[in-house]
Amino acid sequence: MRVRGDNARVTPEVGRANATWRSKNWGIQVGTDIIAAESKTSYWLLGITGQHDRVMVTMERIWTCRAR
């Protein structure tokens, strides 16, 4: 079983939109393998894997318009 996660806060240095966003994502993966056939030098494996992922994003200051 594998569990992974990531967390990021991004503020671009260049851009007209002046956007800031935060993202969080995580996932879980479960799997198993079995040996289906075997020889002197190799194996044939059969496996099954289930996976679930979730991503959450929050946008701030999507667009800023300044008068000239």
C-alpha positions in Angstrom: 0.0 0.0 0.0 1.2 3.5 -0.9 0.0 6.8 0.4 1.2 10.1 -1.1 0.4 13.8 -0.5 1.5 17.2 -1.6 0.8 20.8 -0.5 1.7 23.9 -2.4 1.1 27.7 -2.3 1.9 29.4 -5.6 2.3 33.1 -6.3 3.5 33.8 -9.8 6.4 36.3 -10.1 5.2 37.5 -13.5 1.7 37.8 -14.9 -1.1 40.2 -15.4 -3.7 38.2 -13.4 -1.8 38.6 -10.1 -3.3 35.2 -9.0 -2.5 33.2 -6.0 -3.6 29.7 -5.4 -3.2 26.9 -2.9 -3.5 23.2 -3.7 -3.6 20.1 -1.7 -3.6 16.6 -3.2 -3.4 13.2 -1.8 -3.9 9.7 -3.0 -3.8 6.1 -1.9 -2.9 3.1 -4.0 -3.4 -0.6 -3.0 -2.3 -3.5 -5.1 -1.2 -7.1 -5.2 0.8 -9.3 -7.6 0.9 -13.1 -8.0 3.2 -15.3 -10.0 1.2 -16.8 -12.9 4.1 -18.7 -14.5 7.7 -19.3 -13.7 10.7 -20.4 -15.8 14.4 -20.7 -15.0 15.1 -17.1 -16.0 11.8 -15.2 -15.6 8.3 -14.8 -14.2 4.9 -13.9 -15.6 3.1 -11.8 -13.0 -0.6 -10.9 -12.7 -1.5 -7.9 -10.7 -4.4 -5.7 -9.7 -4.2 -2.1 -8.4 -6.9 0.2 -7.0 -6.2 3.9 -6.7 -8.1 6.9 -5.3 -6.9 10.6 -5.7 -8.3 13.9 -4.5 -7.2 17.4 -5.4 -8.4 20.6 -3.7 -7.5 24.1 -5.1 -8.3 27.5 -3.6 -7.9 30.6 -5.9 -7.3 34.1 -4.6 -7.1 37.4 -6.5 -8.0 35.9 -9.8 -7.9 39.2 -11.7 -6.9 42.7 -10.8 -7.6 45.6 -13.2 -5.9 48.9 -12.6 -6.9 52.2 -14.2 -4.2 54.0 -16.0 
